[in-house]
Amino acid sequence: MIPKGGLGALMKQAQQMQENMKKAQDELAHIEVEGQSGGGMVKVTMTCHTDVKRVSIDPSVMDDREMLEDLIAAAVNDAVHKAQATSSAKMSGFSAGMQMPPGMKLPF
């Protein structure tokens, strides 16, 4: 159903929504999340665009290379999951009320 005002109003509304989505996506580039593993022995800080900013490693795990590699991978995965959850939460408002076909998601 086309809202009151016709197609022009619908296009204006869609353009405004697109601008708001772009702004929200730009903001996500500056939001940082921290993933941890080994009870905080390894910490990875990244943006919600998954750009790694910092890696912190407790000196006590430096002697065991294999364990350190596993802890780094786990911390990165934890940070990625947190970034995805934060991004989904921030962007979910844009799809609220929109009738999307089953299985179709907006790109964020």
C-alpha positions as CSV (number, residue, x, y, z in Angstrom):
1,M,0.0,0.0,0.0
2,I,1.4,3.4,-1.0
3,P,1.3,5.9,1.8
4,K,-0.6,9.2,1.6
5,G,1.3,11.5,-0.7
6,G,1.9,8.9,-3.3
7,L,5.1,7.5,-4.8
8,G,7.1,10.7,-4.2
9,A,6.5,10.5,-0.5
10,L,7.4,6.8,-0.5
11,M,10.7,7.6,-2.3
12,K,11.5,10.4,0.1
13,Q,10.9,8.1,3.0
14,A,13.1,5.4,1.5
15,Q,15.9,7.9,0.9
16,Q,15.7,9.2,4.5
17,M,15.9,5.6,5.7
18,Q,18.9,5.0,3.5
19,E,20.7,8.1,4.9
20,N,19.9,7.0,8.5
21,M,21.3,3.5,7.8
22,K,24.5,5.0,6.3
23,K,24.9,7.2,9.4
24,A,24.4,4.2,11.7
25,Q,26.9,2.1,9.7
26,D,29.5,4.9,9.9
27,E,28.9,5.1,13.7
28,L,29.6,1.3,14.0
29,A,33.1,1.9,12.6
30,H,33.9,3.8,15.8
31,I,32.2,1.5,18.3
32,E,34.7,-0.9,19.9
33,V,34.1,-4.3,21.5
34,E,36.4,-6.5,23.4
35,G,36.7,-10.2,23.1
36,Q,38.5,-12.3,25.7
37,S,39.7,-15.8,26.3
38,G,41.6,-17.7,29.0
39,G,39.8,-15.7,31.7
40,G,41.0,-12.4,30.3
41,M,44.6,-13.6,29.6
42,V,44.1,-12.6,25.9
43,K,42.0,-9.7,24.9
44,V,41.2,-8.4,21.4
45,T,39.6,-5.0,20.9
46,M,38.0,-4.3,17.5
47,T,35.5,-2.1,15.9
48,C,32.0,-3.3,14.9
49,H,33.5,-3.3,11.3
50,T,35.9,-6.0,12.6
51,D,39.0,-3.8,12.4
52,V,41.3,-5.0,15.2
53,K,42.6,-2.1,17.2
54,R,44.5,-3.8,20.1
55,V,45.7,-7.2,21.3
56,S,46.6,-7.7,24.9
57,I,48.4,-10.8,26.0
58,D,49.2,-11.7,29.6
59,P,52.9,-12.6,29.9
60,S,52.1,-15.9,31.7
61,V,50.9,-17.5,28.5
62,M,53.9,-16.5,26.4
63,D,55.8,-19.7,27.0
64,D,53.2,-22.1,25.5
65,R,52.9,-21.1,21.8
66,E,50.2,-23.6,20.9
67,M,48.0,-22.5,23.8
68,L,48.6,-18.8,23.0
69,E,47.5,-19.4,19.4
70,D,44.3,-21.0,20.6
71,L,43.6,-18.2,23.0
72,I,44.2,-15.6,20.4
73,A,41.8,-17.3,18.0
74,A,39.2,-17.7,20.7
75,A,39.5,-14.0,21.7
76,V,39.2,-12.9,18.1
77,N,36.1,-15.1,17.6
78,D,34.6,-13.7,20.8
79,A,35.2,-10.1,19.6
80,V,33.7,-10.8,16.2
81,H,30.5,-12.3,17.8
82,K,30.2,-9.2,20.0
83,A,30.7,-6.9,17.0
84,Q,28.0,-8.8,15.0
85,A,25.6,-8.7,18.0
86,T,26.2,-4.9,18.5
87,S,25.8,-4.2,14.8
88,S,22.6,-6.3,14.6
89,A,21.1,-4.5,17.6
90,K,21.9,-1.1,16.2
91,M,20.6,-1.8,12.7
92,S,17.6,-3.9,13.7
93,G,15.4,-0.8,14.0
94,F,15.7,-0.1,10.3
95,S,14.0,-3.4,9.4
96,A,11.3,-3.2,12.1
97,G,8.0,-2.8,10.4
98,M,9.3,-3.7,7.0
99,Q,7.7,-6.7,5.3
100,M,10.7,-8.7,4.1
101,P,10.4,-12.0,2.3
102,P,11.4,-15.0,4.5
103,G,15.1,-15.4,4.7
104,M,15.9,-12.0,3.2
105,K,18.0,-9.6,5.4
106,L,19.1,-6.1,4.9
107,P,22.9,-5.8,4.3
108,F,24.5,-4.9,7.6
